[in-house]
Amino acid sequence: MQKIIPERLRAGDEIRVIAPSRGLKIIGQDTRKTAKERFEAMGLKVSFATNTTDENWDMMGSASIEKRVADIHEAFTDKNVKAIFTIIGGFNSNQLLPYLDYDLIKNNPKIFCGFSDITALLDSIYAQTGLVTFSGPHYSSIGMFKGIDYTLDNLKTMLFGTRKNQVVPSKEWSDDLWFLDQENRTFIPNEGYWNIHTGQARGTIIGSNLCTFNLLLGTKYRPAFEKDTILFIEDTEGTDILTFERNMQALLYQPDFGNVKGLVIGRFQKGSKVTREQLEFILNNKKELAGLPILANVDFGHTTPLLTIPIGGTATLANGQLTLEV
């Protein structure tokens, strides 16, 4: 596949905020204000798509498919917009995949960033166009008052800076309802990465949220595991070790999984109750993973802080160390 690299952001650029899953209505005013101020402090202008307002929502918390698709198309065709950020995740961005004009997106490449349910868009856009997308913070994520520095630093490196990130673990992490109470937060010392299988590998990054990525299996929207793929996966607190195991197994059944040369797993939420011992047992009993370097407890997923990970970019695993680059 011929990759398309979106241009870096520069001071004075405009970003467009869209709602392909849930919309702005569930985001508090303080969070909205802080996110806007943070982006403006980076020198960016913030604009909102037509259908991100507090109206226009159906009983599923989303605008219609037609309106959400129109917002995406408008954001890509607007020459003033240099990056597109999603407001938040949700459950239904995969509804949009057949209706997107992938030629339009390919001909107007720009940064596209979000995570969780947005995985369906990140990977399908890469699969259909070759455009490198970014699994990283939502617009709403940037509205966090405390514990945001690691997220911001890694976002700036990947979207503004060198786009080569020798990743180090965050010093602490959180899994609290920060969006409900910005002041009373709980931060947990980070024990660092779990180097499940040591080894070295280098290849193209595919994946992100596991249960959402698996919605693409058997469709043209799932990126091929081409030669030397590094698979990135994470999941929500609703995923215990048994659910994780069977979702992981579904990927192992893919006919091109043999091209996967390394596995990177994001931090599990506390509610999933997944232990390192459980994870190692599951992974060590899958012959398809024998000999693959595997790194877990990495700073992406549904805890904070968050890395910004280029889907279609390059990851290097080297004996427990991780480098991301575009």
C-alpha positions in Angstrom: 0.0 0.0 0.0 1.2 3.5 -0.9 1.1 5.5 2.4 0.0 9.1 2.6 1.6 11.1 5.4 -0.5 14.1 6.5 1.4 17.4 7.0 2.5 18.4 10.5 0.5 21.0 12.4 1.9 24.6 12.6 0.9 27.6 14.7 -2.0 29.3 13.1 -3.5 26.1 11.7 -7.2 25.4 12.1 -8.5 22.1 13.6 -12.1 20.9 13.0 -14.0 19.1 15.8 -16.5 16.4 14.6 -18.8 13.9 16.3 -18.8 10.6 14.3 -20.0 8.8 17.5 -21.5 10.5 20.5 -21.7 14.3 20.4 -20.9 17.4 22.4 -24.0 17.2 24.5 -22.5 14.9 27.1 -19.3 17.0 27.5 -19.4 19.5 30.4 -18.9 23.2 29.7 -15.7 23.4 31.8 -14.2 20.5 29.8 -15.1 22.1 26.5 -13.6 25.5 27.6 -10.4 23.9 28.8 -9.9 21.8 25.7 -10.4 24.9 23.5 -8.0 26.9 25.5 -5.4 24.2 25.4 -5.5 23.9 21.6 -5.4 27.7 21.3 -2.3 27.7 23.6 -0.7 25.4 20.9 -1.4 28.2 18.4 -4.4 26.4 16.8 -7.7 27.8 15.8 -10.7 25.6 16.8 -13.8 25.2 14.7 -16.8 22.8 15.1 -18.6 20.9 12.5 -22.3 21.8 11.9 -23.7 18.7 13.6 -21.6 18.8 16.8 -24.1 21.2 18.6 -26.2 20.2 21.5 -29.2 19.7 19.2 -29.6 17.3 16.3 -29.2 14.1 18.4 -31.3 11.0 18.2 -32.1 8.5 20.9 -28.7 6.9 20.4 -26.8 10.2 21.2 -25.7 10.7 17.6 -26.7 12.8 14.7 -28.0 10.9 11.6 -25.6 8.9 9.4 -26.0 11.5 6.7 -25.2 14.4 9.0 -22.1 12.7 10.5 -20.8 11.8 7.1 -21.4 15.3 5.8 -19.3 16.7 8.7 -16.4 14.4 7.9 -16.5 15.2 4.2 -16.7 18.9 4.9 -13.7 18.8 7.3 -11.6 17.0 4.7 -12.5 19.3 1.9 -12.1 22.6 3.8 -8.6 23.8 2.8 -8.3 25.8 6.0 -8.6 22.7 8.2 -5.3 20.9 8.8 -6.4 18.4 11.5 -9.7 16.7 12.5 -10.3 15.7 16.1 -13.3 13.6 17.3 -15.2 14.9 20.3 -15.5 11.5 22.1 -16.0 7.8 21.3 -19.2 5.9 21.5 -20.6 2.8 19.8 -21.6 3.5 16.2 -18.9 5.1 14.1 -18.8 1.8 12.1 -22.2 2.8 10.6 -20.5 5.4 8.5 -17.9 3.2 6.7 -19.9 2.4 3.5 -21.0 6.1 3.1 -17.6 7.8 3.2 -16.1 9.1 0.0 -12.6 7.6 0.4 -11.3 9.2 -2.9 -12.3 12.6 -1.4 -10.4 11.7 1.8 -7.4 10.5 -0.2 -7.2 13.6 -2.2 -7.4 15.9 0.8 -5.1 14.2 3.3 -4.9 15.7 6.8 -4.5 14.6 10.4 -7.4 12.6 11.8 -7.2 11.8 15.6 -9.4 10.0 18.1 -9.6 6.6 19.9 -11.9 4.0 21.3 -15.0 3.6 18.9 -13.1 5.9 16.5 -10.8 2.9 15.8 -13.3 1.9 13.1 -12.7 5.1 11.2 -8.9 5.2 11.9 -8.3 1.8 10.4 -10.8 1.9 7.6 -9.5 5.2 6.3 -6.0 3.8 6.4 -7.1 0.6 4.7 -9.1 2.4 1.9 -6.7 5.3 1.3 -3.3 4.7 2.8 -3.6 7.9 4.9 -1.8 7.5 8.2 -4.3 8.3 11.0 -3.7 8.8 14.7 -5.0 6.9 17.7 -4.8 9.6 20.3 -6.8 11.9 22.5 -10.2 13.1 21.6 -11.0 16.8 21.8 -12.7 16.2 25.1 -9.6 14.4 26.4 -7.7 17.6 26.2 -10.2 19.2 28.6 -8.8 17.3 31.6 -7.5 19.7 34.3 -4.9 17.4 35.9 -2.7 14.6 34.7 -2.6 15.8 31.1 1.0 16.7 30.6 2.2 13.2 29.3 -0.8 13.2 26.9 0.0 16.7 25.6 3.7 16.1 25.2 3.2 12.9 23.1 0.5 14.6 21.0 2.8 17.5 20.2 5.7 15.2 19.3 3.6 13.2 16.8 1.5 16.0 15.3 3.8 19.0 15.5 7.3 17.7 16.1 9.8 15.2 14.9 7.2 12.4 14.6 9.7 10.0 16.1 8.9 9.1 19.7 11.2 7.0 21.9 8.4 6.1 24.2 8.9 6.0 28.0 6.2 4.9 30.5 4.3 7.6 32.3 5.2 8.2 35.9 1.6 7.7 37.0 -1.8 6.9 35.6 -5.5 7.3 36.5 -8.7 5.5 35.9 -11.2 7.7 37.6 -14.3 9.6 36.4 -12.3 12.8 35.9 -15.0 14.3 33.6 -17.4 14.2 36.6 -15.0 15.6 39.2 -12.0 17.4 37.8 -10.5 18.2 41.3 -10.7 15.0 43.3 -8.5 12.7 41.3 -6.7 9.4 42.1 -3.3 8.8 40.5 -1.5 5.5 40.6 2.3 5.0 40.4 3.1 3.3 37.1 5.0 0.0 37.5 6.2 0.3 33.9 5.8 -1.9 30.9 5.2 -5.6 31.1 7.8 -7.2 28.9 5.8 -10.4 28.3 8.0 -11.7 25.4 11.4 -10.1 24.8 12.7 -9.7 21.3 12.9 -7.3 18.4 10.6 -6.4 15.6 9.8 -3.4 13.4 6.8 -2.9 11.2 3.6 -1.1 10.3 1.2 -0.2 13.2 -2.4 -1.6 12.9 -5.2 -1.8 15.4 -6.2 0.2 18.6 -9.4 -0.7 20.4 -9.8 -4.5 20.1 -13.5 -4.9 20.2 -14.0 -2.1 17.7 -11.3 -3.4 15.4 -12.9 -6.8 15.4 -16.0 -5.3 13.9 -14.0 -4.9 10.7 -13.1 -8.5 10.4 -14.3 -10.0 7.1 -14.8 -6.6 5.5 -12.8 -4.5 3.1 -12.4 -1.9 5.9 -10.0 -4.1 8.0 -6.4 -3.2 7.1 -4.5 -6.2 5.8 -1.8 -7.5 8.1 0.9 -6.9 5.6 4.5 -8.1 5.9 6.0 -7.0 9.3 2.9 -5.7 11.0 3.0 -4.6 14.7 -0.5 -5.0 16.2 -1.7 -2.6 18.9 -4.7 -3.5 21.0 -6.5 -2.3 24.1 -10.0 -2.6 25.5 -12.5 -1.2 28.0 -13.3 -2.1 31.6 -16.2 -4.3 30.3 -13.5 -6.6 28.9 -12.4 -9.2 31.5 -9.6 -11.7 30.7 -12.1 -14.2 29.2 -13.6 -11.7 26.8 -10.1 -10.4 25.9 -9.0 -14.0 25.2 -11.7 -14.8 22.7 -11.4 -11.4 21.0 -7.7 -11.9 20.7 -8.3 -15.4 19.3 -10.5 -14.0 16.5 -7.5 -12.0 15.3 -5.3 -15.1 15.4 -7.7 -16.8 13.0 -7.2 -14.2 10.3 -5.4 -15.8 7.3 -2.7 -13.0 7.3 -2.0 -13.0 11.0 1.3 -14.8 10.2 2.6 -11.4 9.1 2.2 -9.9 12.6 5.7 -9.7 14.1 5.0 -7.9 17.4 2.2 -7.2 19.8 1.7 -4.1 22.0 -1.2 -4.1 24.5 -2.5 -1.0 26.2 -3.2 -0.7 29.9 -6.3 -2.5 31.2 -8.8 -0.5 33.2 -9.2 -1.4 36.9 -12.8 -2.7 36.2 -11.5 -5.4 33.9 -9.5 -7.0 36.8 -6.9 -8.3 34.4 -3.7 -9.3 36.1 -0.2 -9.7 34.6 -0.3 -13.4 35.6 -3.6 -13.9 33.7 -2.4 -12.1 30.7 0.9 -14.0 30.5 -1.0 -17.3 30.9 -3.3 -16.4 28.0 -0.6 -15.2 25.7 1.9 -17.9 26.5 -0.7 -20.6 25.5 -1.2 -19.3 22.0 1.2 -20.9 19.6 0.6 -18.2 17.0 2.3 -15.8 19.4 5.4 -17.9 20.1 8.5 -16.0 19.4 6.7 -12.6 19.0 7.9 -9.7 21.2 5.0 -8.6 23.3 4.8 -5.5 25.4 1.8 -4.7 27.7 0.7 -2.1 30.2 1.5 0.6 27.7 0.0 4.1 28.0 -2.9 3.8 25.6 -6.5 2.7 26.0 -9.2 3.9 28.3 -7.0 4.9 31.2 -5.0 8.2 31.1 -2.6 9.5 30.1 -2.5 8.6 26.4 0.1 8.2 23.7 -0.6 9.3 20.2 -0.1 6.3 17.9 0.1 6.6 14.1 -2.0 3.9 12.5 0.0 3.1 9.4 3.1 4.5 11.0 6.0 2.4 12.2 6.7 0.8 15.6 10.0 -0.7 16.7 10.1 -3.1 19.6 13.5 -3.8 21.0 13.7 -5.9 24.2 11.1 -4.0 26.2 11.5 -0.6 24.5 9.1 1.0 22.1 9.6 3.6 19.4 6.8 5.2 17.3 7.4 7.1 14.1 5.8 8.4 11.0 
